[in-house]
């Protein structure tokens, strides 16, 4: 049933899902998202972030040989590249289910913080530095140690981010009906 708060396209999608999945009609939880969903969601951002990290770090070496400054440039490059791709991804997910592009733009910021805020704080302040130091300590070659530490930190980061994504989906934060109830139409 379509309500005033629910756009017709969203109602049609919900009806189609209910018609094809008996669990949806019964109010049962939806099946878990598979590995391909998570790979398709995060891999482009990870590739872009890693490339931006390498480029930023290498460019920093043109001006300085101070390891902390090079590492900082690499970190900032990775963050910028990673979140630029994810901002576009989230925005494109929201455009079809929000009433205005301005509403989609604003909600993109909210969803990025909701999905990645806790993961980023935990990653930046605790997990990634510990994983990198442990990797460098355990592996004889620092490059392999850093790569191993990065992979270990990424696993923790993505586990937290995927959990937060699921929470935002289940609580309706990603749902068009919720955004229309919160006054998005007024923008």
N, C-alpha and C positions, 0 to 999 in steps of 0.2 A: 504494500500500500504506500502510495506517495503522499508525503506530508508537505506542508508549505515550506518547511525547513529543508526538505530533501529534494535536490534537483532530479528531474525526470531521468537523466542519464544514469545517475547513481542508483536510483530506484530500479531501473531496468537491469543493471549489472547485479544488484543484490537479489532481484527476483530470479535471474538466470542462475546465479550461484546456488540459491535455495532449491531451485528446481532440479539441478544436476547433482547436488550433494545433500543426501538426506540428513547428515549430521548438522548442516547449517539450519535446516528447518526445525530440528529438534533442539536447537540452542547448544548443541555439543561443541566443544572446542574444535577449531579448525586444525587440519594436519600441520605438522611442523614443516617449516621451509627447508628444502633440501640444500645440499652443498652448492649446487649450480646457482641457486638464487644468490647466496652469499658471495660466491666468486664473481658473478656478473655485477653485483652491487659494489663490491669493494676493490676488485682487481684494477680497474682503470684508474682509480684514485691512488692506489698503492704504486702503480707503475709511474704515474705522473709525479707523485711525491718523491719517489726514489730518484727519478731523473732530475727533478728540481734540486734535490739534495746534493747530488753529484755536481751539477752545474754550478750551484751556489758555492759549494765548497771549493771547487776548482777556481772559480772567479775570485774568491777571497784570497787565494794563494798569489794572485797577481799583485795584491797590495800589502800582504803581510805574510810572515811565516810563523806567527803566533798560533799555536794549536788551539787555544780556547776561542780565538776569534774565527778561525776557520770552522771549528765545530759549531759555533753559534750561527754562522752564515749558513752552514749545511742544514742545521735544524730549522732555521727560519724558512729556508727554501723548501724543505720537505713539508712543513706545515702549510705554507702558501699553496704549493702544488696540490697537496692532498685535499685540502678543504675547498679549493677552487673547483675541482672536479665534483666533489660531493655537493657543493652548493648548487651547481647546475643540475646534478642528478635529482636532488630533492625538489628543486624548483619545477623541473619537468614532470615529476610525479604529481605535484600539486596543481599545476595549471588546469588540467582537465576536471578537477574536482572542487575548485574554488570559483567563486563568482567573479572575482576581479584579479587581474595580474598583480596589482598592488597587494591584495590580500595574500596571494601566493608568495610574493616576495617576503612579506613580513612573517608569514608562517614558516618559510624556509629557515629563517634565523632561529625561530623558536625550536623547530625540529632538530636543527643541527646541534643546538645546545642540549636539548633533551637526549638526543641519541649519542652524542660524543662528549658531552661535558664531563661526566664522571670518569669515563675511560681516559680522556685526555689528562685530567688532573692526576689520576692514579699513575698513568703511564709516564708523564713528564716528571713528577716529583719522586716516584719510588721505583716502579718496575723497570723502566728503560735504563736508568743509570745503573741499577743493581745488575741487570742482565748483561749490559755491556761490560761492566767491570768484571763480572764473573766469567764471561766469555773470553775476555783478554787474559784473565788469570789462568783459565783452564787450557787454552789452546796455545801451542808454541808460536804460531804465526798470528800477530795481532789482527790482521785483516780477517782471517777466518774466525777469530774470537769475536770481532765486532759483528760480523755477519750472523754468527750463531746467536749472539745476544740480541740482535735486531729481530731475528725470527722468533726467539722465545718471547720477547716483549710484544711483538705483533700478535702472537697467539693470545696472550692475556688481554691486550687492547681490543682485539676483535671479539673475544668472548664477552667482554663487558659491553661493547658497542652493540653487538647483536642482541644481547639481553635487553638493552635499553630500547632498541628498535622494536622488539617484540612488545615491550611494555607500552610504548607510544601507540602501537597498532591496536593493542587490546583495550587500552583506556579510551580510545576514540580520538586521540590527539591528531591522528592522520586522517580521520574521517571527515568528509565534507559536511555532514550534518552538524558536527560539533562546531566547526568554524562558522557556519551560518548562524548558529544560536548565539555565538559570542559577539555578534555585531559586525561581522566582516562585511555584510552588505552595505553598511553605512559608509565604508571607505570609498 
